[in-house]
Amino acid sequence: MSIHSSLIGFYHRGEKMTSKKINKFELILDAAVKVFAETGYHGSQVSKIAREAGVADGTIYLYFKNKEDILVSLFRERLGELVGKFTASVEASATAEEALRKICEIHYTELENNSNLAYVTQIELRQSSLELRKAIGQAVKPYIQLIEAVLVKGMEEGTFRKDLDVKLTRLLIFGAMDEVVTSWLISGQKYSLSAQIDRTAEFFLKALKP
């Protein structure tokens, strides 16, 4: 099974979702990204998400239990899609060094191309309750594990230092990229996020190499 969750495998009330249901599910998530980015999670109403999606309020509850469930599903599905891209890119990379560069590239370019998603994933997560952050953290976990796999690959290749604390290093890499994106958002997106790819990758690689 792919590392990212698939909507084709999503079940609702014991029945596999039809294409029509999948389309509405996606439509609601897209609307939620826009509404959460514009008004913040706490300031958003399910009714506003419904209006943005062009569906009745009651339709939302056919797919989600409540607003919190929408946010968790949003992280799970959208980050799942990103992890899928990361995984495919890493698998196609010949070396760990190349794979790490690809991770930086995808992380920055994908969020730069979808600033609403960037805002929700970077800003709203920090304002959520501890329980909600824990639930969302499960969506981030496969990405952290992927970074760990790249580190292990580099150590086995001899490209990265043998004395790396893999568990700590994976968090440092993720946290550094996370902060770069947050700073970009706070600045009002006044500069190119993707222009930071090479310098970020170089910084990581200098720290990782023997």
Stockholm file with secondary structure:
# STOCKHOLM 1.0

chainA/1-210         MSIHSSLIGFYHRGEKMTSKKINKFELILDAAVKVFAETGYHGSQVSKIAREAGVADGTIYLYFKNKEDILVSLFRERLGELVGKFTASVEASATAEEALRKICEIHYTELENNSNLAYVTQIELRQSSLELRKAIGQAVKPYIQLIEAVLVKGMEEGTFRKDLDVKLTRLLIFGAMDEVVTSWLISGQKYSLSAQIDRTAEFFLKALKP
#=GR chainA/1-210 SS CCSSCCGGGCEETTEECCHHHHHHHHHHHHHHHHHHHHHCTTTCCHHHHHHHHTSCHHHHHHHCSSHHHHHHHHHHHHHHHHHHHHHHHHHHCSSHHHHHHHHHHHHHHHHHHCHHHHHIIIIIHHHSCHHHHHHHHHHHHHHHHHHHHHHHHHHHHTSSCTTCCHHHHHHHHHHHHHHHHHHHHHTTSCSCSGGGHHHHHHHHHHHHCC
#=GC SS_cons         CCSSCCGGGCEETTEECCHHHHHHHHHHHHHHHHHHHHHCTTTCCHHHHHHHHTSCHHHHHHHCSSHHHHHHHHHHHHHHHHHHHHHHHHHHCSSHHHHHHHHHHHHHHHHHHCHHHHHIIIIIHHHSCHHHHHHHHHHHHHHHHHHHHHHHHHHHHTSSCTTCCHHHHHHHHHHHHHHHHHHHHHTTSCSCSGGGHHHHHHHHHHHHCC
//
